[in-house]
Amino acid sequence: MRRHLAASVCCGVVITGSAVACAVLLAHVISGIVTDPASRTVSHWSGALWILVTLWVVRAAAQWLQARLSQRGATAVIAEFNHRVLTTVCALPPPRLAALRDDAAVLATRGLDDLRPYFTRYLPAVLLSGLLTPAAVVVMACYDVRSAVIVLIALPLVPLFMVLIGLVTAERSAASLTAMTTLQSRLLDLIAGIPTLRALGRAEGPAHRISELAAAHRHSTMATLRITFLSALVLELLATLGVALVAVSVGLRLVFGEVELSTALTALLLAPEVFWPLRRVGTEFHAAQDGKTAAEKAFGMLDGAPEPIGGALSVAAGGKTIRLDDVTVDGRDGAAPHRLTADIEPGSVTVLTGPNGAGKSTALQVILGLTKPTSGRVLVAGVNVDDLDLRAWWAQVAWLTQRPALVPGTVRENLELFGAVDDLDEACRTAGFDDVLATLPDGLDTMIGRGGEGLSLGQRQRLGIARVLGSPAPVLLLDEPTSHLDTELEDRVLRAVIERARAGATVVLVGHRERVTAIGDHVVHVGGEVLV
């Protein structure tokens, strides 16, 4: 931003100097041609005309350079802003991330791109108004004080109306961004749920609601555009009246011989240069308002982000006990888990069970360090997870969520997403994913889409299980791994989990069904404090 502003200021100085010089020189040439018949030849004014052409070329080149530098600066700033927003939001605890996901998606995909008019048009206009308007008034006062006084009287009306109109526009822009966020989140949910809706025969159900949201967004946008057009009309009218007052004043004084023609023309040519930057600021304000609203929302996300958790310590988790010591996490519906205490021993399977909403998945997130407990602590080999270097800790953990994290790419890339798998074939066979590979056209090199598109829910679950079971990590956290598997495949996966535990791994398993709890060496009932 500093480099961008410095370059814009330099270009603005060149534009200001050339604009004022052009007005003074052009007034001198015209007055000379009108008052001196002997000088009405091109050769007589060739030097002045070449200077005028040079000044116009310099002004055009400075404006082009300012626009080019503004575009490059805007691209860099928006890219950095996007990176900061995505980095900050993705580092949030899962509950906060779920709450901000839609807003962050809109900002990253569309909202922050609206900052481009702010950097490329509005900001240069503001800088130019701070340079050209005062310079034009000062030069005008040097030639004709009366015209400068008239301009100074009329000039404050422009920013006054700009402020009044801007207050209304800001509200409209905020409403438009809210409507766009709602519409995009609804559309994303609809697209993700289309296969389920089609299976249930209700694919046409949400169409009416989407149409209503689209109409609300359209009405909000049109209301903002109406204000933009009306405000531009008001600003143009004020600027026109200001220039007209100067023209009437110098015209009457020319008639009575109170001012020279060159002085009158100089004041008349400088009058538009006084009002033009302010008119441009008012016009570009509306184009930049959406971006400013998005930026304020992004700054709110960045300022409201919690301090990063984690420290600098590291432990070797293999063969070490993980202790949950009176862990409580406050949520929207109460504490879940509530005062959970358990010792998770290496070489055994620990099953977390309990009613829905009791905090079993949250307990896994606390062990990972993704969620900070409200009270209590998690100790790994006697070291608090809050004091661990989280990246080093995560490198020792294989985590399977209820919906495995799958990215666009090949099946092989998804299997190795969190690190190399020791034996891909054995991992796929253990999870029953070898049967899926046999049906895929390119085997491990088959491309899948976002979230595992191209695979069924059961196949995605098998892919996630294969990735975890093939991992050499000494700690396995499995959140209902067999929820989408048939009985035969469930038994095969559970046997593989037991084998990993007997080989020395620390295994934590979340489950409800009797088949899952039956393999547990330790079964921990997780209860939640539910607020009614």
N, C-alpha and C positions, 0 to 999 in steps of 0.2 A: 504494500500500500504506500509506503514512503517513496519508493522509486516511482510508482505510478503518479502520485500527487506531484512530485517534483517535476516530472516530465510534462504533466498537464499544465503546471504553472508556467514553465518556460514557454510552452507553445502559446499559452494565453497571453503572455507578455508580448510575443511577436505579433499575434493577431491584434491585440489592442493598439500597439504602436503603428502597425500598417493601416488599421482602420481609421485612426485619428489623422494620420498623415495624408491618407487618401482624401478625407473630407476637406482638410485645409487646402491641399494642393488643387483639388477639383474646383473648389469655390474660387480660388485665385485664377484658374484658367478660364472659367466661365465668365467671371466678372471682367477679366481683361478682354475677352472676345466681345462682350456686350458693349463695353465703354470705349474701346479703342478700335475703330474700323480698320486702321492700318495694320493691325496685328492679326487680322482674320485670314491667316495662311497656316497651313500645316507645318511648313518649315519653321515659322516663328515659334511655334509651341512644341516642336518635335522633342526637345529635351524634357520638357514637363510631361509630355504624353508618354515617353519611354519610362520615366520615373513612375508614372501612374500604373503602367502595365506591369512594371517590376513589383510595385507594392501589391497589386492584385494577385500576381503569381505567388509572391511570398505569403500573402494571407491564405490563399487556397492551399498552398503546400503545408503551412502550419496547421490548418484545420484538418487536412488529410492525415498528417503525422499524428496529431492529437487523437483522431479517431482510431488510427491503427494501434497506437500505444495503449489506448483505452481498451480496445478489444483484447489485446494480449494480457494486459493487467487483469481484466475481468475474468478471463479464462483461468489464469493462475490463482486468483483469489477464490473463485467459485470451487475450483478443484481442491484447494486446501481446506476450504470451509466444509465441503462434502466429506473429505477424509476425516476431519475432526469430529463431525457429527456422527458418522458411521462408527468411528473408533470408540467414541464415548458411549453411544447407545448400545453397541454390541458388548461393551464391558460391564453393562448394568446387570444386576441380579435378575434372574428369569422373571419374577413377578413385575418388576419395573419395566423390563424389556417388553413384556406382553402388553403393558399399558401404553407404551410409547411407540409400538411397532408401526401402527398406521400413520401417525404423524411423521415419524422418521422416514417412512417409505415415500410419502408425498414430498417432503423436503428434498430428499436425495434424488428423486427422479424428475421432479418438475419445479418444486417451490423455489429452490435456490437458483435455478436458471433464470428466474425473473429478476435476479440481481444484475444481470447484464445491462439492461437499460439504465440502471442506477449508475454503473461505472462508465458506460460508454456515452451516455447522453446527459443525464441529470447532473452528475458531478462536474463534468467540464462546463456545463452551463452555469453552475454556481460559481466556479472559479472565474469564469469570464465575466460574470456580473460583478464580482468583487474587484475586477481590474478595469474592464472597459467602461462601466458606468461612471465610476468616480473620475477616471481620466477624461472622459468626454465632457463631464460637467466642468472640470477644472479648465480645460482648453476653451470651452464655450464661455466661461466667465472671463477668461483673458481677452476674448474678442467682444463679448456683449454680456454685460452683467445682468441686464433686464431679462434676457432669454434664460440665463442660468437660474435666476430667481423663479421664473415661471415653471421651469422644469423641476426645481427643488420643491415647489408647492404641490405639483401634480404627481411627483414620483412616489411619495409614501402611500398613495391610494393603491398602487399595484401590489406591494407586499401585504397590505391590509386585506385586500380581497383574496390574495393567495392563501393567507392563513385561514380565513373563514371557510374557503372552499376546501382547503386541505384537511380540516377537521372532519368534514363530512366524508371526504374520500377515504380517509384512514379507516373509518368505520365500515365503509363499503368493501374495502380491500380485505379487512379481517373477516367479514361475512363471506366473501367470495372464497377465501382460502379454507374456511371451515366447511363450506359446501363442497369444495373440491376434495378435501380430505375424506369427508363422509362418503361421497360418491365413489372415490377410488377404493376405499376399504370395502364397500359393499360389492363393487365389481370384482375385486380380488377374491372375496369370500365366495361369490357366485361362481366364478371360474373354477375355483378349487373344488366346489361341491357339485359341479355339473354331472360327473359320472354317477354320484349317489342320487341326485334329483332325477336323472333319466331312468335309473333303475327303479325308482319309486313312482315314475310316471308323473312327476311334478316339475318338469323342467321349465314349464311356462309360468309357474307360480310367481317368482320374484319379478317378472317383467314389468308389472304395473308399478311396483315400488321403485325400480330402477328408473322408470320413466318419470316418476314424480321427483326423484332426486336430480335427474338431469334437467328437468324444467326449473327446479329451484336454483340450480347453478346458473342456468341460462338467464333467468330473471335477475339474479344478483349481478352477473356480468354486464347485462344491458343497463342496469341502474347505474353502475359505475361509469359506463361509457356515456350515458346521458349527462352525468355531472361533468365529465371531461369536456364534452363538446360545449356545454353551457359556460364552464369556467374559461375555456379558450375564447369564447365570444366576448365575455366580460373583460378579460385582459386585453384583447385586441381593441375593444372599444375605448378602454381607458388610455391605452398607448396612443391610439389615433387622436383622441381629444387632446392629449398632452402635446403631440406634434402640431395639431391644428392651432392650439393657443400660441405656440411659438411662431407659426407661420403668419397668423393674423397680426401678432405684435410687430414682427419685423416688416411685414407688408405695409402696415399703416405708417410706421416710422420711415420706410423708404419713400412713401408718397409725400410726406412732409419734409423730406430731406434731413432727417435726424440721424441717419445711419448710412454708412457706405454699403455699396452693393456686395463687395467681397466679404465684409463683416456679416451682413445679413445672410448671405449664402452659406458661410461657414457655420453660423448658428443653426440654420435650417437643416444642413446636412448632418450636423452632429446630433440633433434632437432624436432622430430614429436610433442612432447608436446608443443613446442613453437608455431608451426603453426596450430595445431589442433583447439584450441579455436577460432582463427580468421577465419579459414575455416568454422567452425560451425556458427559463426556470419553471414558470407556472405550467407551461405545456408539458415539459418532461417530468414534472412532479408526479403526474398521474401514471405515466409509464413506469416510473420507478417505485411507486407505492406498494405494488404487490411484492416486489423483491424486498423492500424494507420490512414489510410485515412478516415475510418468511424468515428474514434474518433475525428479527426480534424473537421469533418463535425458536429459531435454532440457538440463539444466545441463551434463551431460557432453558433449553435442554442442557447446554454446556454448563451454565452456572448452577443448575439444580442437580447436576450429577454428583453422586457421593464420592468421597475420597476413595481412591483405589485400595482394595484390601490386599493383604499379602505382605510378606516381609522379604528378608534376604537369606533366611536359614534354609537348609536342605537336609533331608534324611533319606536313608535307604529303606524303603518301605517293605522290601522283601523280608518275610519272617517276623515282622513287627506287629504288635497289637495296636488296633485302632480303638480308642475309647471315646464314647459319647457321654459326656458328663453333664447331666441335668440340662439338656439342650431344649430351649424353647424358642420358637419363631412366631412372632405375632403376625397374623394375617387379617384380611378383611373380615372374616367370619370368626375371628378368635385366634387362639394360639394353636398351631398345628405344625410340628409336634409340640406337645406340652410336657416339659420336664422329662425328656427321654434320656434314659441312662442305659448303656449297654457296652459290653466289651466284645469286640469283633476280633476273634483269634485267627492267626494264620493257619493254613492247613485244614480249615473247616468251612462249612457253609452256614452262614447266618441269614435267617429268613425274617424279613420285616413284614408283619401282617397287621391287619386292622381294617376298620371301616373306611369307606371312601371319604376323602377330605381330612383324614387323621394326620397327614403330613409325612407319609412314607417317602414319596418322591422328593419332598423338601428336605428330608433327612439326608438323602443321597447328595443333594446339592450343597448341604452344609458340610458334608464330608469332603466334597470336592473343593470347597472354598468359594463356590459361586454365590452362595447366600450366607450373609453374616447372621449368626443367631442373636436373638434379642437378649437372651441370657444363656449362661452355660458355655461350654467349649468342647472342641473336638481335639483330641490329642493323638498324634501319630508318633509312636515310639517316645512318648513323653513330651513331644513338641507340639505346641498349639498350631493348628492349621493357619490361623491368622498371621503367624510369624514365618510361615514357609514361603519360599519363592514358588509362586503358583505354577509357573511354566515347568519348573523342574518336578513339582509334585504331580502335575497332570501327565507328564511323560511316563509316570509309573502307574497310571490308572487307565483301565479300559472301561468305558461307560456306555451302556446301552440304554437309551431312553425309550419311552413307550412308542414314540415315532422315530425311528432311526434317522440320523442326519445323512441325507443323500444329496449329492450335488450333480448338476449336469456334467456328463462325461461318460467314460467307459465303466463297465462293471469292475474292471481291474483297479482303476483309479479310486473307485469308492471303497473297494476292499482295503486299499493301502492308504486311505485318507488320513489316518492318524498314525501312520508309520508302517514300516515293512511287516508283512505277515510271514511267520516262519515257514509254514507249509500251506500254500493256498489250497492245494487239492485236498489235504486232510481237513483243513478248516471248513471247506465247502461240503465235504462228505459228512462231517460231524453235524453240521447245521441243516443237512438235507438240501443244501443249495446246489449240489451236484446234479440233482434231477432238473432243477431250473435251468442250469447251464446247458444241459442237453437239448433243451427246447429253444434256446436263444440262437439267432441266426449266426452270430459271430463269436459265440462263447464269451470268454472274458473280455473281448474287445467290443462287445455290443454296447452301443450308445444308449443311455437312458436320460430322461429329462429332469427338470427341477422336481425335487422331492421324490424321485424314483419313478417319474412318469414312464409308463411302458411296462411296469411290473405291478402285479397285484399287491394287496396289503400283506398277504401271507409271504409272498416272494420278497418283499422289502424287509419283512421281519427276519426272514432267513438270511438275507444279505447282511443285515446288522449283526445277527448272532455269529455268522461266520467271521466277520471282522473282529469281533470281541474275542471269540474262542481261539482265533489264530494269533492274537496279540501275545507278545512275550511279557506283557505288563504283570507285575506281581499282585496287583489289586484289581478285582473285577467287581463292578457295580452294575447290576442287572435289574432293570425296572420292568417287571412283568414280561419277561422275554418270550414266554410261550403263549401269549394271549391270542394269537392268530394261527396257531398250529393245531393240527389234528393230534389224536391221542398217540399214535405210533411215533410221529415225529417229536412230540413233546417228550416222550420217554427217552428218545435218543439224545435230545439236547440236555435233558436233566442228567443223564449218565455222563455226558461230556463235562458238565459243570462239576459233578462230583469228582471226576478224574482230575480236573484242574486243581480242585481243593486238596485232594490227596497228594498232589505233586508239590504242595507247599504254598499255593496261591491263597490270598485272602479274598473270600467271595461273600458279597452281600447281595441278597436276592429279595426283591419285592414280589409278593404273590398273595393270592387269595385262596386258590383251589387247593384241595387236599393233596393232590399229587405233588404240588410245589412245596407245601409245608412239610410233607413227609420226608423230604430229602435233607431237611435242615438239621444240622448238629445243634444249633441253637435257634430257637424261635422266639422272636421279640415282638410282643404285642404293642403296637403304636396307638396311643390314644390322643385325642385332640380335645382341647377345651373350646367348646362351641358356644358362642354368645347368641342368645335368642333376643 
